[in-house]
Structure formats: structure tokens, C-alpha cells
Amino acid sequence: MDDDSRSHSAQAVDCLRCRHFQITWEADHPRACRAMGFKTALWPWQEVLRSSGHPCLKFEPKTATPSRDARMEDGQSDALSSPGGGFSKRV
């Protein structure tokens, strides 16, 4: 491994695993960072490194949400599978 690939991997952040990462509908700027408030054609970590010379410091891992199966095992209702599709009837 050469010095360039080591420094690149040490500064790369997996934006897909960050809670601030966002996909946009703009073809020219399909990715965004909510924490820093910008849209970009690059990955946000690349834009941060390119513009500041420093790795992204706003990375926060996404919090895991329980899967549907785990919620059902815990006894939580699944509104979409309940009679009425999750809507209650007026009395």
C-alpha cells in the first residue's frame, strides 16, 4: 500500500452510514450533507476534504431501527397489517 492510498483511506468516511447524508433529486448535485448544509456531485466527505484539506468531522453513525420482525416479536403492533390498515374507526 502506498502513501496516497493510506492517506485517502484514513480520511474517507462512509457517507452512506452517516445520519447527515442525504440523496437529492438534483441531477447535478445528487448528494448532500445536512450537517454542513451543502449539495455536491462528489461524495460529501470528498467535498469537505477538497475544500478544507481536513477529513469530515461531522460524521455520526446512523442509529439502528428495529426491523419489522423484531417489533412483532416484542409485541408491538404493525399498523399496516392490522384490520383497517392502521386506521381506527370513528365511534
ChimeraX attribute file (.defattr): number of C-alpha atoms within 10 A of each C-alpha:
attribute: neighborCount
match mode: 1-to-1
recipient: residues
	/A:1	5
	/A:2	6
	/A:3	7
	/A:4	9
	/A:5	10
	/A:6	11
	/A:7	10
	/A:8	13
	/A:9	9
	/A:10	10
	/A:11	16
	/A:12	16
	/A:13	19
	/A:14	13
	/A:15	21
	/A:16	13
	/A:17	13
	/A:18	16
	/A:19	16
	/A:20	19
	/A:21	23
	/A:22	15
	/A:23	13
	/A:24	13
	/A:25	8
	/A:26	11
	/A:27	9
	/A:28	11
	/A:29	15
	/A:30	15
	/A:31	21
	/A:32	21
	/A:33	22
	/A:34	14
	/A:35	12
	/A:36	13
	/A:37	8
	/A:38	13
	/A:39	21
	/A:40	18
	/A:41	14
	/A:42	14
	/A:43	20
	/A:44	25
	/A:45	21
	/A:46	21
	/A:47	17
	/A:48	18
	/A:49	15
	/A:50	11
	/A:51	8
	/A:52	10
	/A:53	11
	/A:54	12
	/A:55	18
	/A:56	18
	/A:57	9
	/A:58	15
	/A:59	18
	/A:60	13
	/A:61	13
	/A:62	12
	/A:63	9
	/A:64	6
	/A:65	8
	/A:66	9
	/A:67	8
	/A:68	12
	/A:69	10
	/A:70	11
	/A:71	13
	/A:72	12
	/A:73	9
	/A:74	9
	/A:75	8
	/A:76	11
	/A:77	13
	/A:78	13
	/A:79	12
	/A:80	10
	/A:81	9
	/A:82	10
	/A:83	9
	/A:84	10
	/A:85	10
	/A:86	12
	/A:87	10
	/A:88	9
	/A:89	6
	/A:90	4
	/A:91	3
